[in-house]
C-alpha cells in the first residue's frame, strides 16, 4: 500500500473518529452503564447533586470523548499524534456499529461471490448444486475475513496497520476455492481450470518480480549477473509464489521466501557500496513518509513498513 493511500485512509479515520464521537453522543446510554445512571441522576432532585458530580468525575476518566479531546488538544498545541491512537478512540464506536458493518460486509461479499460464481459457472458449465456449493464457500470465506476484522476491533493492542491489513481483499481470496472446483471438473475442463489458475499466479509473480527488480536497479545499479540472481529471489519472495510455479526466467532453487528471507538474500547478492545505497534509500523513504504524515500533524503508525511488502 502506497503512502498516498495511507494518508487518505488516515484522513478517513479522522472523519470517522469525530463522526463516531458525535454519533455516540446522540445514542441513549447503554442499559446498566454509568452513563445511564448519570442520565437518571440529572433528572433527580437536588439531594443527589453531590452523587451526580462524583459519577461525572468517574465517567470522564479514560473515555473515548476525553481521549478525542486530548488528541485535539495535542494538535492545537502543535504535537504530532499517531493513527494508532486515533484508531483506538474509534474502537468503542466501531463495536457499537458492528451490526451495520456486518450487514454491509454481507451485501458486498454476496455481490462479489455472485460475480465470481457466475463467471466460473458459465466458463465451466457448473450445475445448480455446484454453483450453490461454490457460493457457500465464498460466503464462509467472507465470514472468516469478517472475524479477522472483528478481532482487530476487539483487541486492545491492535493498531492502524492491523486494521488496514484486515480489510485488504483481491482476487487471491478465491485461491482456496481451487480444490473445490477441481472436485467439480473432469478431463479437459479440469486441465483448463488448473492451467488458467496457474497462469494467473505465474503472471502475478512475474509482474511483482519485474517491478521490484526495476526499482532495485534504479537504486543500486545492478549488473547483469545480479539481475539474473535477484529475479529468482524476488520471484520466490512474491506474494503469490508457490514452489514449482512455472515463471519465465526462474531457475534453480524454488523454495518460497518470506520478506525477511527475501531481503537477506538481496543483501547477500549486493556489493558493500550497493548496500550502502540501499540503506540510504530506505532511510530517505522513511523520512519522506514521516514528513508526509507530519503535514497532518501525525506520526507514522507502528509496523508502518508492513503496509507494503516492497522495502525499496
N, C-alpha and C positions, 0 to 999 in steps of 0.2 A: 504494500500500500504506500503510495507516494505522499510526500509531506503536504501538498496542497489538499489531498483528500482528507488527511488527518486534521488539518486546520478547519476544513469545512465541517467535519464531524464534531470537532470541539465547539465550534460556533453553535451547531445544533444542540449540543449538550448544554451550552449556556442557556439557550432559549428554553430547552426542556426543563432545566433545573428551576428557572424562575417561573415558568408556566406551571410546573408541578407544585411549586410553593403556593402560587395563587389558587390553584385548583384545590390543594389540600386544605387551604384556609376556608374554602367555600363548603367543604363537606361537614356534615354533622359529626360531633365527636363520636369515637368508637365506644360502643356499649361497654361499660365497666372500666373505661380508661380514666386517667387523671383529668384529661380534657373534659370528659362528660361531667365529672364531678365539679369541675370548675364552672361549667355552664350552669349547673344546678345551683351552685353557691352564689353565682352572680344574681340569681333571681330570688335568693332568700333574703331574710331581713338583716338588719344592721348587726344583730348579735353574732352573725357568722363572719363579719368582715375580717376579723383578725385571722380566722382559719383560712379564709379565701386568700389573703396575702401570703400565708405560708405555702399554700398549694401552688400559687402562682410562681413563687420563687423556685420551688422544686421542679415545676413543669418546664421552666425555662432552661434548665440545665441540660446541655448536650442535645438539644432538639434540632431537627432539621432547619426550622426557621432561624434559630440562633446561629447555626453553622453558616447558613447563607449570608446572614448579616455580617458574620466575621469575615467571610470571603470578600463581600462587598467593601467592608471597611479596609481590608488589606489592599484592594485595588485602589481605593481612594487615597490610601497612604503611600501609593507607589510601590507596593510589594508585589512580587510575582506569586501567582497561585498555580496549583497543579491540577490538571484534568482529573487526576485520581481523586483529589479532594472534592472536586465538583461532582464527579460521578457518585461519590459516597453520599452526598446530600440528596441525590436523586433516588437512591435505592428504596427508601421508605415509600416514596410516591410510586415508583415502578411496581413495588409489591402490591400496593393498593389497586393499581391499574391492570394487574396481571390478567384478569378475566377478559378485558378488552384486547390486550396484546395477544392473548391466546387465540381469540376468535379471528383477529386479523391474520395471525400466522396460519390458522387452519384454512382460511379462504385462499391465501396466497399459495400454500402448499397444494391445495386441491387443484387450483388452476395450473400450477406447474406440472403436477402429476398427470393431469388430463392431457396436456400438450405432449409430454414425453411418452405416455402410454399410447396416445393416438398415433404418434409418429412411428413407434415400433410395431404397433398392431397393423398399421397399413403396410409397412415395409415387409413384415414377416408373416402376414396373414394370421394373426392370433385370433383364437375363438373367444367367445364371451367369457368363459371361465378363466382363460389365461389373462385376458385383459383385467378381470377383477382381481386376480392374484397379484398382477404387476402393480396395479394401482394401490392395493393394500400394502404392498412392500414399500412403496414410496410414502404412504401415509405413516407407516411405522418409523421410517427413517426421519420424517419430519418431526415426529414425537420425540425421537432421540435428540435431535438438534435443539428442540424446544427445551428439553430437560437440561442440556448443557447451558443454555441461556439462563434458565431459572437458577441453576447452581451458581452462576456468576452473580446474579442479582441478590441471592440469599447469602452469599459468602461475605464475611466481614473483611476478608483480606484481598478480595478481587479488586483489580484496578481497571482503568480505562482501556488498556491494551487487551485485557481479558474480554471485555465487552465487545470490542471490535472483532476479535478473532472468533468469538462465539456466534457472530452474525454474518460471517463471510460464507456465501454459497456460490457454487458454479457447477459446470457440467459434471465435475468429478463426483457430485453427490449421487449420480446414477451408477458409479463404478461397482458398487456391491451387488447390483442387480444382474451382473453378468451370469452368475451361477444359475439364477432363476431362469433367465432367458435361455441359457444353454440346455436346461431341462425341458423347455418347450419345443426346441428346434431339433431337426434331424437333417442329415445329408448336406446338400448344397447350402440350405438356409443357415444351418449351424456354422458351416465354414465361413459363409459370408458375414455372419454376425461377428464371429471371433476375429476375422481379419480386419473388419471395419473398426472394431473397438481397439485392437492393437495399433492400427494405423493412426487413430485419433491420439492415442497415448504417445506413440513414437513422434508424431508431428509436434505435440506439445513439448516433449523433452528436447527435441532438436531446436525448436524456436527458443526455448529458455536458455539452452547451452550457447547457441549462436549469439543471442542478445547479451548474455553475461560475458562471453569471450570478447565481444566487440568493446564493451565497456572497460573490461580489464586491460585490453590492448591500448585503449586510449589513455589509460592512466600510467602504465608502466612500460609500454612499447615492447611487446613480446617478440621473440624471434620465432622462426618457422618451427623449430623443434618444440618450443614451449606451446605454440599454437596447437600442435597435434596432441601433445600430452594433456594440456588443460581442457581441450574439447572433451576428452574422455572423462576427466574429473568432473567437469561441470555437467555433463550428461548424467553421470552416476549420482550427482547431487541434486538433480532436478526433482521437483515435487512429484511428478508423475512417473518417475523412472521405476522400473522393476527389473530384476535380473533376467537376462535372456531376451530383453526387448531389442528388436532389430532397428537400430538407429544408424543411419549412414555416417561413416567416419569413426564409429565406436569400435575399438578392438582391444583385445587383451582382457585384463581384469574387468569383471562385470558386476561386482557386488555393489549394492546401493550404499550411498554415503549420507549421513545426516549433515546438518550445516556445519557443526564443529569439525567433523572429519573432512568435509569438503574444503573448508578454509585452511585446515592444517596441510592438506595435500597441495593447495595452491601455494602456500608459503614455502613448502619444501621444494617446489619447482622453480620459484623465483630466485634471482640473484640478490645479494645483500642490497645493492643500490635500488633494485626494483621494490624490495620490501620496504625500504625507507620511503619511497614514493607512495606506495600503497598506504602506509601508516599515516603519512601526511594528508593524503586524500581523505582518509576516514576521519581524521581529526577535523579537517575543514568541513566535511559533510555534517558532522555532529554540531560544529559551531554554527553552521548555516541554519540547521534545524532549530537550534536554541534561539538564534536571532529571530527567526520567523515566529516562534512561539512567544518571544518577548514582546513582539509587536502587539500581541493581545494580552500582555502582562501575565503570561503563563510560563511555566517551566515544562520541560519535556516530561511525559509520564514515565513511570517506571517500566522497564522492559521495552522501551521505545524501539530498540533495534529489532525486536521480534515482529514488528509490524510489516517488515519487508525482509524476505529471505536474502535479498541482494545486499551485501555489505560494501559494495563499491559502485 
